Amino acid sequence: MAHLVAAFGTSHSPALNSPAEDFPLHAERDAAYPNHLDLSGNPTTFEELVASANPAIAAEITPDRIAARVAATTAVDGKYARIPKQGELQLDPKAAYVHLTSNNTIFGTQWFDFPDAGSVPLVADMSSDFLWRPFDVRRFGLVYAGAQKNIGPSGVVAVLVRKDLVEKGRTDIPKIFRYSTHAKENSLYNTPPTFSIYLIRNVLQLVEEQGGLSAMEQRNRDKGALLYGCIDRLSSFYRCPVEAGSRSLMNVVFRLPTEELEAKFISEASKAGMVGLKGHRSVGGIRASTYNAVDLTGVRTLVSFMEEFAKKNG
Ligand SMILES: Cc1ncc(COP(=O)(O)O)c(C=O)c1O
């Protein structure tokens, strides 16, 4: 039986489909088209590009039309150590929408209860905590999530959007950016990454076989209890900068007494087969990402390593 070893998706499949003997023709045509390829190596500014474009396209490239944004909340004392409380949010009842990112992969904070935005549609970037548990989608006007954390490979974004918002969507933006375009075309306006979607189908089947989202939630809560439990138990060595109640169950961040020990921790963990534990470059420290794919056994292995490391280096 044939074995699939690789699959490629490209938005330029017509070019890839053309026979190899035609490639020099493409190159010649591209080289002759100055807006496409400037062989003199001169940089072209965005304004120059827009000026040289077909006027119909140029009219669609309108970054100035993207409306003003207002922060409803900000870091407390310069730190993102907790999720803001409802009373701390400055929500404008006339806003077009209120946006939040339900899990912060860098600082390791997560919204467990979503804010009340009144009649203003709530919009969430759930990229890093989509489908870790059941959630009430009726609370939201729009949810979007890159697949790459909990549900499959990168290249796919899941979007759940209320029908009335699709209908009310702006039409003064490029057609490809309008949800109505994708809704009308049944998500086939552009070429879908079929291989990634196929893998997502398999992941969703696996989630169902393992007991569905309620089982996923229990498993994620158990993992979090184990890992945060270890950090708090060994608090003279490990420290989680995030307040209890806001601690992410997807990205567990913590610090060690010194940066040198953190480097040693990462290096020894790697030798023990645990990779990807380095915190985001903007904050440093350690970050254990415990997405759905990480099981309880994996977290137990990390906890044993942490106990051992603290004993030897504390
Ligand atoms: C919450 C959140 N939003 C957005 C992104 C970035 O996604 P992309 O690289 O697909 O734009 C990430 C990280 O992958 C994320 O965690």
The ligand as a Tripos MOL2 file, in Angstrom:
@<TRIPOS>MOLECULE
LIG
   16    16     1     0     0
SMALL
NO_CHARGES

@<TRIPOS>ATOM
      1 C1         -3.0460   33.6090   21.8610 C.3       1 LIG1
      2 C2         -2.2220   33.5730   20.6070 C.ar      1 LIG1
      3 N1         -2.5850   34.3430   19.5560 N.ar      1 LIG1
      4 C3         -1.8620   34.3320   18.4230 C.ar      1 LIG1
      5 C4         -0.7430   33.5640   18.2880 C.ar      1 LIG1
      6 C5          0.0420   33.6560   17.0190 C.3       1 LIG1
      7 O1         -0.5050   32.8630   16.0530 O.3       1 LIG1
      8 P1          0.0320   32.9620   14.5430 P.3       1 LIG1
      9 O2          1.5040   32.7700   14.5950 O.co2     1 LIG1
     10 O3         -0.6940   31.8500   13.8560 O.co2     1 LIG1
     11 O4         -0.3560   34.3030   14.0580 O.co2     1 LIG1
     12 C6         -0.3340   32.7510   19.3390 C.ar      1 LIG1
     13 C7          0.8300   31.8630   19.2170 C.2       1 LIG1
     14 O5          0.9230   31.0030   18.3760 O.2       1 LIG1
     15 C8         -1.1030   32.7530   20.5320 C.ar      1 LIG1
     16 O6         -0.7510   32.0070   21.5700 O.3       1 LIG1
@<TRIPOS>BOND
     1     1     2 1
     2     2     3 ar
     3     2    15 ar
     4     3     4 ar
     5     4     5 ar
     6     5     6 1
     7     5    12 ar
     8     6     7 1
     9     7     8 1
    10     8     9 2
    11     8    10 1
    12     8    11 1
    13    12    13 1
    14    12    15 ar
    15    13    14 2
    16    15    16 1
@<TRIPOS>SUBSTRUCTURE
     1 LIG1         1 GROUP 0 **** ****
